[in-house]
Amino acid sequence: MKAVQYNRFGGPEVLEVVDVPTPVAGAGEVLIRVGAAGINFFEVLMRADRYAATPGLPMFPGVEAAGTVEAVGDGVDPRLLGSRVAAPLFVSERPFGGHAEYVTIDAGLAVPVPDALSFEEATALMVQGLTALHLLRQSPPANKTVLIPAAAGGVGSLLIQLARGQSARRVIALAGGRMKLVPVLSSGADVAIDSSRVEWPAQIREANGGAGVDIIYDTVGGPMTAAALPALTPGGELVFAALGRFALSAADVEAMIGQNQSLRGFALLPLLSPAVLKAGLVELFELAANCRLRAAIGGSFPLDRAGEAHRLLEERRSTGKVVLAP
């Protein structure tokens, strides 16, 4: 089968398509013909060795996929053959390798995909959907004004919709570039601010009648965190979900303490037992299948254009989820 790999760290050009043996479903596993596989921004960072953890080489990326069950291993119900399923590889014993024509996963982790949902949409609701879902469970938005950076991306667009569905009082969104503001507003944001302009931090309070926001859901990190902090109201909460990109100084944190503000860390994987994972995906899939949640697809590429897909993400030109479709 064809699979994407890289043997060295660097730019998108290090990605290559290679021929590798097609995996075989072992006992308790299913073999899935991949219909779509997602790319996440942390995978772009891993490829460049700029993530919190350095992967071993050669690396076969891809932590999430969706497709059709082609074979079952010993002990697996044969009625699963031909079924449409999501493969959340990121919680499995082999958490990578989804950017390929086939993957295997423990049958107990495969989640049914409704017929009304495309494989691309199902993929968009895995890492990014679960991130948005659990961010809001950790810090509920009901009756609060919230700030969502990177709001045109996969997590951001889902955060807007879910926060709106959970009775957020006001949703203020940041997106990098004027062309991204329209899709952000169509996702349900009350206000969309162009974060590529130098005046964006002041515009947050202006957009909220001079008042601060109650919660910042920070999935971006880096310099943006400190730039957004002045918009946080006294007693407000910064939820930091950008692993490896924490750049606040001790003085920044001390200033937060002086304002009775709280800093809350967020990491998805420790929250996901198999039961919690499956329940979350079932909830997200049902919302999307019933048109109560829209999984925006920002680009679909074949395996041999994986580098182009990475470049789209790396240059922050995408809106919604970027996927590979073998």
C-alpha positions, 0 to 999 in steps of 0.5 A, spaced: 500 500 500 501 507 499 503 511 505 506 517 507 513 518 511 518 522 513 526 520 514 528 527 517 525 533 520 524 539 515 519 543 511 513 540 507 518 537 502 521 531 507 514 528 506 514 522 501 509 517 499 512 510 499 510 503 498 509 499 505 506 492 506 499 492 507 497 491 515 493 485 517 488 485 522 490 481 528 486 478 533 481 483 536 482 488 530 479 491 524 483 493 517 480 499 515 480 502 507 482 509 509 477 514 506 479 520 509 485 522 514 486 528 518 492 533 518 493 537 525 497 543 526 501 539 531 503 534 526 506 540 522 510 542 528 512 534 529 514 534 522 519 540 523 521 538 530 518 543 533 513 540 537 513 538 545 515 531 543 520 529 538 518 523 534 522 517 532 524 516 525 522 514 520 515 517 521 509 515 518 504 520 520 496 520 521 493 520 528 486 519 525 482 516 519 475 514 517 473 509 512 470 502 511 472 495 514 475 491 509 477 485 514 476 483 521 481 479 526 480 473 530 474 474 535 471 480 531 464 480 529 464 479 522 458 483 521 463 489 521 465 487 514 463 493 510 461 498 515 463 505 515 467 507 522 472 512 524 479 510 527 481 514 532 489 512 532 491 517 537 488 513 543 491 506 540 497 502 541 499 504 534 497 512 534 500 514 528 500 511 520 493 514 518 496 517 512 496 511 508 491 507 504 489 502 510 490 502 517 488 497 523 485 498 530 482 495 535 475 493 534 473 496 540 476 503 538 472 503 532 466 508 532 460 507 527 460 513 522 453 515 520 451 514 513 449 522 513 456 523 514 462 523 509 469 520 511 472 527 511 467 530 516 468 524 521 475 525 520 474 533 522 470 531 528 476 526 531 482 530 534 479 537 533 472 535 535 473 532 541 478 538 543 472 543 542 467 538 546 472 537 552 475 544 552 467 547 553 466 541 558 472 543 562 470 551 562 463 551 560 461 558 556 454 558 558 452 566 560 459 568 559 463 572 553 468 568 550 474 569 546 476 564 540 483 565 537 484 561 530 477 561 529 477 559 522 481 553 523 478 546 525 478 547 532 476 554 532 470 553 528 467 547 532 468 551 538 464 557 536 458 552 534 458 548 540 459 555 545 453 558 541 449 551 542 451 551 550 448 558 551 455 563 551 452 570 552 457 573 546 462 569 542 468 574 539 473 570 534 480 572 532 482 569 525 488 571 521 486 575 515 480 579 512 478 573 508 477 568 514 472 573 517 466 571 513 466 563 515 468 565 522 461 569 522 457 564 518 459 559 524 456 563 529 461 568 532 458 575 534 464 578 532 470 577 528 476 580 528 482 580 524 488 578 528 493 579 522 492 587 524 496 590 529 490 593 533 487 587 534 488 586 542 484 593 543 479 591 538 477 585 543 474 590 548 471 595 543 467 589 540 465 588 547 463 595 549 469 596 553 468 590 557 473 584 558 472 577 556 470 571 561 474 566 558 479 565 553 480 558 549 487 559 547 489 553 542 494 558 539 500 559 544 506 563 543 506 571 543 498 571 542 497 569 549 500 575 552 497 579 547 490 577 548 491 577 556 489 585 557 482 583 554 481 578 560 476 581 565 478 581 572 476 574 575 476 571 568 480 564 565 485 563 560 484 556 558 491 554 555 491 548 550 497 549 545 502 544 548 509 546 547 507 553 545 506 556 552 510 563 552 507 567 558 513 570 563 513 569 570 511 577 570 505 575 566 502 570 571 503 574 577 499 580 573 494 574 572 494 573 580 493 580 581 487 580 577 484 574 580 485 571 574 486 563 573 490 559 568 488 552 566 491 547 562 488 543 557 491 536 554 486 532 551 489 525 551 488 524 559 481 525 558 480 520 554 478 513 556 475 508 551 468 509 554 469 517 554 472 517 547 466 513 544 461 517 547 464 523 545 465 521 538 458 518 538 455 525 540 459 529 535 457 525 529 450 525 531 450 533 532 453 533 525 449 528 522 443 532 524 445 538 521 446 541 528 454 542 527 458 543 521 465 540 520 468 545 515 473 542 510 478 546 508 482 542 503 482 535 501 488 532 498 491 525 495 497 522 499 502 524 494 500 532 495 501 531 503 506 536 502 502 541 499 497 540 505 502 541 510 504 547 507 497 550 507 496 549 514 503 551 516 502 558 512 495 559 516 492 559 509 486 554 511 479 554 514 476 548 517 479 541 517 485 539 512 484 532 510 488 527 505 483 522 501 487 516 499 
